[in-house]
Amino acid sequence: MRRTRPALALTAALALAALAACGSGDDADTGTEAEPTTLTVLAAASLTEAFTEIGEQFEAEHDGVTVEFSFAASSDLAAQITEGAPADVFASADQKNMDKVIDADAAVDPQVFALNQLVIAVPEGNPEGVTGLADLAGLDFAACAEEVPCGAAAQTAIAASGTDLTPVTFEADVKSTLQKLTLGEVDAALVYRTDAIAADDEVDAIEFPESAEAVNSYPITALTDAPEADLAGEFTEYVLGDDAWAVLEAAGFQRP
């Protein structure tokens, strides 16, 4: 018995130590587990492909974070923000709509992260032989509504060309404008270079000089009442960084 008792005591001590170690490890793991968080980003429709990829990169670097996007015309998003819709970040396709948000005290100090220009999108193979804006005379073409950044840019470019052109349809945003072409409802569409690149298996993009008169700047900002203020600031900085720029450049955006 004298030999058995110390052996049992040692065995019990080792077992308790092992249990304590396991418990300590579980606590450590629990302590490092990130709490699920959703970051809400309102972004111009033309950012859909690029921001979706950037959002995935951001999530990969931030445990527990889900980036939830709402893509639409910048004018619609600005209206939502000024009317009190909860969101963390706003990325606009022009300064005009960002200014509306600033004037409503919903944001401060936006920074431009990209530029974009219009092209004439035509069906693959360019069956009508379009080489510039003048060739749209007599063709059915689509453009964004004038209150939308891509629509304002289209009107500026047309005015700069000195041509008398009127789209047969004005669409709510650049994605729906391009869709009119891909569905075969129009002969051409004035859209951003980035959107034509995203649909390059369906359309050809025709560059035209007047688009240089209507280059759009894309500003981004964390919103004043962002529910996730710190994370909103981190996402904004990420978009301004090199990793995000690689995505934007591949999508066809230009450096500010």
TAJO-V193917 format. One record per pair of residues at least 24 apart in sequence whose C-alpha atoms are under 8 Angstrom apart, sorted by the first residue. I is the first residue (numbers start at 1). J is the second residue. D is the distance in Angstrom with one decimal. If there is no record, write none. Layout:
{{I & J & D} {I & J & D}}
//
This chain:
{{34 & 63 & 5.8} {34 & 64 & 5.2} {35 & 64 & 5.8} {36 & 64 & 4.4} {36 & 65 & 5.9} {36 & 66 & 7.6} {37 & 64 & 6.0} {37 & 65 & 4.8} {37 & 66 & 6.2} {38 & 65 & 5.8} {38 & 66 & 4.8} {38 & 67 & 5.8} {38 & 68 & 6.6} {39 & 65 & 7.1} {39 & 66 & 6.1} {39 & 67 & 4.8} {39 & 68 & 5.9} {39 & 87 & 7.8} {39 & 88 & 6.4} {39 & 228 & 6.6} {39 & 231 & 7.2} {39 & 232 & 7.0} {40 & 67 & 6.1} {40 & 68 & 4.9} {40 & 69 & 6.0} {40 & 70 & 7.7} {40 & 87 & 5.2} {40 & 88 & 5.2} {40 & 89 & 6.6} {41 & 67 & 7.1} {41 & 68 & 6.1} {41 & 69 & 4.9} {41 & 70 & 6.3} {41 & 87 & 6.3} {41 & 88 & 5.9} {41 & 89 & 4.7} {41 & 90 & 6.0} {41 & 91 & 7.7} {42 & 69 & 5.9} {42 & 70 & 4.9} {42 & 71 & 6.1} {42 & 72 & 7.9} {42 & 77 & 6.6} {42 & 87 & 7.0} {42 & 88 & 7.9} {42 & 89 & 6.1} {42 & 90 & 4.9} {42 & 91 & 6.3} {43 & 69 & 7.0} {43 & 70 & 6.2} {43 & 71 & 5.0} {43 & 72 & 6.7} {43 & 74 & 7.1} {43 & 77 & 7.5} {43 & 90 & 5.8} {43 & 91 & 4.6} {43 & 92 & 6.1} {44 & 71 & 5.5} {44 & 72 & 5.4} {44 & 73 & 5.5} {44 & 74 & 5.1} {44 & 77 & 7.8} {44 & 91 & 6.3} {44 & 92 & 5.4} {44 & 93 & 5.6} {45 & 71 & 4.8} {45 & 72 & 4.6} {45 & 73 & 5.7} {45 & 74 & 7.6} {45 & 173 & 6.8} {45 & 174 & 6.7} {45 & 175 & 6.7} {46 & 93 & 7.6} {46 & 174 & 6.5} {46 & 175 & 7.1} {46 & 192 & 7.4} {46 & 194 & 7.2} {46 & 195 & 6.4} {47 & 71 & 7.6} {49 & 198 & 7.5} {49 & 251 & 7.8} {50 & 247 & 6.1} {50 & 248 & 5.8} {50 & 251 & 6.3} {53 & 247 & 7.4} {54 & 239 & 7.6} {54 & 244 & 5.9} {54 & 247 & 7.0} {58 & 235 & 7.3} {58 & 238 & 7.6} {72 & 173 & 6.8} {73 & 148 & 6.2} {73 & 149 & 7.7} {73 & 172 & 6.8} {73 & 173 & 5.2} {73 & 174 & 7.8} {74 & 148 & 6.7} {74 & 149 & 7.0} {75 & 147 & 6.8} {75 & 148 & 5.9} {75 & 149 & 7.7} {81 & 106 & 7.3} {82 & 106 & 6.9} {86 & 225 & 7.8} {86 & 226 & 7.1} {86 & 227 & 7.4} {87 & 223 & 7.1} {87 & 225 & 7.9} {87 & 226 & 5.8} {87 & 227 & 7.0} {88 & 222 & 5.9} {88 & 223 & 5.4} {88 & 225 & 7.4} {88 & 226 & 4.2} {88 & 227 & 6.2} {88 & 228 & 6.2} {88 & 229 & 6.7} {88 & 232 & 5.5} {89 & 220 & 7.3} {89 & 221 & 5.8} {89 & 222 & 4.5} {89 & 223 & 5.5} {89 & 226 & 7.3} {89 & 232 & 5.9} {89 & 236 & 7.5} {90 & 220 & 5.7} {90 & 221 & 5.6} {90 & 222 & 6.5} {90 & 223 & 6.8} {91 & 218 & 6.8} {91 & 219 & 5.8} {91 & 220 & 4.3} {91 & 221 & 6.6} {92 & 218 & 5.5} {92 & 219 & 5.7} {92 & 220 & 6.5} {93 & 149 & 6.2} {93 & 216 & 6.5} {93 & 217 & 6.4} {93 & 218 & 4.7} {93 & 219 & 7.1} {94 & 149 & 6.0} {94 & 216 & 5.6} {94 & 217 & 5.3} {94 & 218 & 5.4} {94 & 219 & 6.9} {95 & 217 & 6.6} {95 & 218 & 7.0} {95 & 219 & 6.6} {98 & 219 & 7.2} {105 & 224 & 7.3} {106 & 223 & 5.8} {106 & 224 & 5.0} {106 & 225 & 6.9} {107 & 221 & 6.7} {107 & 222 & 6.7} {107 & 223 & 4.7} {107 & 224 & 4.9} {108 & 221 & 7.2} {108 & 222 & 8.0} {108 & 223 & 7.5} {108 & 224 & 7.2} {109 & 221 & 6.9} {110 & 219 & 5.7} {110 & 220 & 5.3} {110 & 221 & 4.6} {110 & 222 & 7.8} {111 & 219 & 5.0} {111 & 220 & 5.5} {111 & 221 & 6.6} {112 & 217 & 6.4} {112 & 218 & 5.3} {112 & 219 & 3.9} {112 & 220 & 6.3} {112 & 256 & 6.7} {113 & 217 & 7.8} {113 & 218 & 5.9} {113 & 219 & 6.0} {113 & 220 & 7.0} {113 & 239 & 7.2} {113 & 240 & 5.7} {113 & 255 & 7.3} {113 & 256 & 6.4} {114 & 217 & 6.2} {114 & 218 & 5.3} {114 & 219 & 7.5} {114 & 248 & 7.7} {114 & 253 & 6.1} {114 & 254 & 5.7} {114 & 255 & 5.4} {114 & 256 & 5.3} {115 & 215 & 6.7} {115 & 216 & 5.5} {115 & 217 & 4.7} {115 & 218 & 5.9} {115 & 253 & 5.8} {115 & 254 & 4.9} {115 & 255 & 6.1} {115 & 256 & 5.7} {116 & 192 & 6.6} {116 & 193 & 7.0} {116 & 194 & 7.4} {116 & 215 & 5.8} {116 & 216 & 5.3} {116 & 217 & 6.7} {116 & 218 & 7.8} {116 & 252 & 7.8} {116 & 253 & 5.4} {116 & 254 & 6.2} {117 & 192 & 5.5} {117 & 193 & 5.9} {117 & 211 & 6.1} {117 & 212 & 7.0} {117 & 214 & 6.9} {117 & 215 & 5.0} {117 & 216 & 6.4} {118 & 150 & 7.7} {118 & 153 & 7.5} {118 & 154 & 7.4} {118 & 190 & 6.4} {118 & 191 & 5.4} {118 & 192 & 4.3} {118 & 193 & 5.5} {118 & 207 & 7.7} {118 & 211 & 5.5} {118 & 214 & 7.7} {118 & 215 & 7.6} {119 & 190 & 5.9} {119 & 191 & 5.7} {119 & 192 & 5.8} {119 & 193 & 5.4} {119 & 196 & 7.7} {119 & 205 & 5.9} {119 & 206 & 5.5} {119 & 207 & 5.1} {119 & 208 & 6.6} {119 & 211 & 7.2} {120 & 188 & 6.6} {120 & 189 & 5.7} {120 & 190 & 4.9} {120 & 191 & 6.5} {120 & 205 & 5.7} {120 & 206 & 4.9} {120 & 207 & 6.5} {120 & 208 & 7.6} {121 & 178 & 7.6} {121 & 181 & 7.8} {121 & 188 & 5.5} {121 & 189 & 5.1} {121 & 190 & 6.2} {121 & 191 & 6.7} {121 & 196 & 6.3} {121 & 203 & 6.2} {121 & 204 & 5.7} {121 & 205 & 4.7} {121 & 206 & 6.2} {122 & 181 & 7.2} {122 & 187 & 6.5} {122 & 188 & 4.7} {122 & 189 & 6.7} {122 & 203 & 5.5} {122 & 204 & 5.4} {122 & 205 & 6.5} {122 & 206 & 7.5} {123 & 181 & 7.2} {123 & 182 & 7.3} {123 & 187 & 7.4} {123 & 188 & 7.3} {123 & 202 & 6.5} {123 & 203 & 4.6} {123 & 204 & 6.1} {124 & 201 & 7.5} {124 & 202 & 5.6} {124 & 203 & 4.4} {124 & 204 & 5.1} {125 & 203 & 7.8} {125 & 204 & 6.8} {126 & 204 & 6.7} {128 & 187 & 7.8} {130 & 206 & 7.5} {131 & 206 & 6.5} {131 & 207 & 7.9} {131 & 208 & 7.6} {132 & 206 & 7.1} {132 & 207 & 7.3} {132 & 208 & 5.4} {133 & 158 & 7.4} {133 & 161 & 7.3} {133 & 163 & 7.8} {133 & 208 & 7.0} {134 & 161 & 7.9} {134 & 163 & 6.5} {136 & 165 & 7.4} {136 & 188 & 7.7} {137 & 164 & 7.9} {137 & 165 & 6.4} {139 & 186 & 8.0} {139 & 187 & 6.2} {139 & 188 & 7.6} {140 & 167 & 6.8} {140 & 168 & 5.8} {140 & 186 & 5.2} {140 & 187 & 5.3} {140 & 188 & 6.8} {141 & 167 & 5.2} {141 & 168 & 5.9} {141 & 169 & 7.3} {141 & 186 & 5.3} {141 & 187 & 5.6} {141 & 188 & 4.6} {141 & 189 & 5.2} {141 & 190 & 7.6} {142 & 167 & 5.2} {142 & 168 & 6.0} {142 & 169 & 5.1} {142 & 170 & 6.2} {142 & 171 & 7.4} {142 & 177 & 6.0} {142 & 178 & 7.8} {142 & 180 & 7.0} {142 & 181 & 7.6} {142 & 186 & 6.6} {142 & 188 & 6.5} {142 & 189 & 4.6} {142 & 190 & 6.4} {143 & 167 & 6.1} {143 & 169 & 6.6} {143 & 170 & 5.2} {143 & 171 & 6.3} {143 & 174 & 7.8} {143 & 177 & 5.9} {143 & 189 & 5.9} {143 & 190 & 5.2} {143 & 191 & 7.1} {144 & 170 & 5.0} {144 & 171 & 4.6} {144 & 172 & 6.1} {144 & 173 & 5.7} {144 & 174 & 6.0} {144 & 177 & 6.1} {144 & 190 & 7.7} {144 & 191 & 7.9} {145 & 170 & 4.7} {145 & 171 & 5.3} {145 & 172 & 5.9} {145 & 173 & 7.3} {146 & 170 & 7.8} {148 & 172 & 7.2} {148 & 173 & 6.6} {149 & 216 & 7.6} {150 & 174 & 6.5} {150 & 191 & 6.8} {150 & 192 & 7.2} {153 & 211 & 7.9} {153 & 214 & 5.0} {153 & 215 & 7.2} {153 & 216 & 7.4} {154 & 190 & 6.7} {154 & 211 & 8.0} {154 & 214 & 7.5} {156 & 213 & 7.0} {156 & 214 & 6.0} {157 & 210 & 5.1} {157 & 211 & 5.5} {157 & 212 & 7.9} {157 & 213 & 6.1} {157 & 214 & 6.0} {158 & 210 & 7.4} {160 & 210 & 6.1} {160 & 213 & 7.1} {161 & 210 & 6.1} {193 & 252 & 6.4} {193 & 253 & 7.8} {194 & 251 & 5.6} {194 & 252 & 4.8} {194 & 253 & 6.4} {197 & 251 & 6.9} {197 & 252 & 6.9} {198 & 251 & 7.2} {217 & 256 & 7.4}}
//
